[in-house]
Amino acid sequence: MSRRFFSYHDEETVSDDSLLNLTPLIDVVFVLLITFILIAPILKFDRIELAPGANLKKEEATPIQSRTSITIRVFDDNTITINNRAITEKDLLATLLSLKKNYPKEIPIVFHDKAASFGTYQMVKNAVEIAGFEQMDLFLKP
């Protein structure tokens, strides 16, 4: 008498995808992760500091000899001056539109204090773009 053994899986239903071994892939991912975790604290990222004229107090701000007639300064308390004249956020765009009309070829120079918020920089940048200036110089200390 012969016995027949029945299996739950038919040979035709077993696909090649179910036999794929993921162990080497997982090993490589873990090695990369551990390498990144070990190296990340060692890396030094450069800190960007602004030009010396940017972090002066409002009273100490001296005009910088430059090729442009438009100097925008953002101080640590997020106040904005254009050509050493205090400007409110509401008047920023109108002032820049007027300067664009009077000095169409000029490129504005922006000095942004590192203690000022990024939102103020973004507001100034957007106003400069809306006013029609194609370029804007941002002065940084190397």
C-alpha positions as CSV (number, residue, x, y, z in Angstrom):
1,M,0.0,0.0,0.0
2,S,1.4,3.4,-0.9
3,R,0.8,6.5,1.0
4,R,0.2,9.8,-0.6
5,F,1.3,13.0,1.1
6,F,-0.7,16.1,0.5
7,S,0.8,19.5,0.8
8,Y,-1.1,22.6,1.5
9,H,0.8,24.5,-1.2
10,D,0.5,23.4,-4.8
11,E,3.7,23.8,-6.8
12,E,2.0,25.9,-9.4
13,T,0.7,28.5,-6.9
14,V,4.2,29.2,-5.4
15,S,5.5,32.3,-7.2
16,D,9.1,33.5,-7.5
17,D,8.3,36.7,-5.6
18,S,7.5,34.9,-2.4
19,L,11.0,33.3,-2.5
20,L,12.8,36.6,-2.6
21,N,15.3,37.0,0.2
22,L,15.3,40.5,1.7
23,T,18.0,39.9,4.3
24,P,20.9,41.4,2.3
25,L,18.9,44.5,1.5
26,I,18.0,45.0,5.2
27,D,21.6,44.5,6.2
28,V,22.8,47.2,3.8
29,V,20.2,49.6,5.0
30,F,21.2,49.0,8.6
31,V,24.9,49.5,7.8
32,L,24.1,52.8,6.0
33,L,21.9,54.0,8.9
34,I,24.6,53.2,11.5
35,T,27.2,54.9,9.4
36,F,25.1,58.0,9.2
37,I,24.4,58.0,12.9
38,L,28.1,57.8,13.7
39,I,29.3,60.4,11.2
40,A,26.5,63.0,11.6
41,P,27.8,64.5,14.9
42,I,31.3,64.8,13.5
43,L,30.3,67.0,10.6
44,K,30.7,70.7,10.9
45,F,28.2,72.9,9.2
46,D,29.2,76.4,8.3
47,R,27.4,79.2,10.1
48,I,26.5,82.2,8.0
49,E,27.1,85.5,9.6
50,L,26.0,88.8,8.1
51,A,28.2,91.6,7.0
52,P,29.5,93.8,9.7
53,G,27.2,96.7,8.7
54,A,24.1,94.5,9.2
55,N,24.3,93.9,12.9
56,L,25.0,97.5,13.9
57,K,22.5,99.3,16.2
58,K,20.1,101.7,14.5
59,E,22.1,104.7,15.8
60,E,25.4,103.3,14.6
61,A,24.2,102.5,11.1
62,T,26.5,104.3,8.7
63,P,25.9,104.5,5.0
64,I,28.0,102.1,3.1
65,Q,29.8,103.2,0.0
66,S,28.1,101.2,-2.8
67,R,27.0,101.3,-6.3
68,T,23.4,101.3,-5.5
69,S,20.9,103.9,-4.1
70,I,18.7,101.3,-2.4
71,T,20.0,99.9,0.9
72,I,17.5,97.8,3.0
73,R,18.4,96.9,6.6
74,V,16.5,94.6,8.9
75,F,17.5,94.9,12.5
76,D,17.4,92.4,15.3
77,D,14.0,93.7,16.5
78,N,12.6,93.1,12.9
79,T,12.4,96.9,12.2
80,I,13.2,97.8,8.6
81,T,15.0,100.8,7.2
82,I,15.4,101.8,3.6
83,N,18.3,104.2,3.0
84,N,18.5,104.9,6.7
85,R,14.8,105.8,6.9
86,A,12.5,103.7,9.1
87,I,9.7,101.9,7.1
88,T,6.7,100.1,8.4
89,E,5.6,96.8,6.9
90,K,2.6,98.5,5.3
91,D,4.8,101.2,3.6
92,L,7.5,98.7,2.5
93,L,5.9,97.8,-0.9
94,A,4.9,101.4,-1.7
95,T,8.4,102.7,-0.9
96,L,10.0,99.9,-3.1
97,L,7.7,100.7,-6.0
98,S,8.6,104.4,-5.8
99,L,12.3,103.5,-5.7
100,K,11.9,101.2,-8.7
101,K,10.3,104.0,-10.6
102,N,13.1,106.4,-9.7
103,Y,16.0,104.0,-10.0
104,P,14.9,101.3,-12.5
105,K,18.4,99.9,-13.1
106,E,19.5,99.7,-9.4
107,I,19.8,96.5,-7.4
108,P,18.7,96.7,-3.8
109,I,21.2,95.6,-1.1
110,V,19.8,93.8,1.9
111,F,21.5,93.6,5.3
112,H,19.5,91.2,7.5
113,D,20.6,90.8,11.1
114,K,21.0,87.2,12.2
115,A,18.8,87.8,15.2
116,A,15.9,89.0,13.1
117,S,13.3,86.4,12.1
118,F,13.3,84.7,8.7
119,G,9.7,85.8,8.2
120,T,10.9,89.4,8.0
121,Y,13.5,88.4,5.4
122,Q,10.9,86.6,3.4
123,M,8.5,89.6,3.5
124,V,11.3,91.9,2.3
125,K,12.3,89.5,-0.5
126,N,8.7,89.2,-1.6
127,A,8.2,93.0,-1.6
128,V,11.4,93.4,-3.7
129,E,10.1,90.9,-6.2
130,I,6.6,92.4,-6.4
131,A,8.1,95.9,-6.8
132,G,9.7,94.6,-10.0
133,F,13.4,94.2,-9.1
134,E,14.9,91.3,-10.8
135,Q,17.9,91.0,-8.5
136,M,18.6,91.5,-4.8
137,D,22.0,91.5,-3.1
138,L,22.2,90.0,0.3
139,F,25.5,90.8,2.1
140,L,27.0,88.1,4.2
141,K,30.3,87.9,6.1
142,P,32.5,85.1,4.7
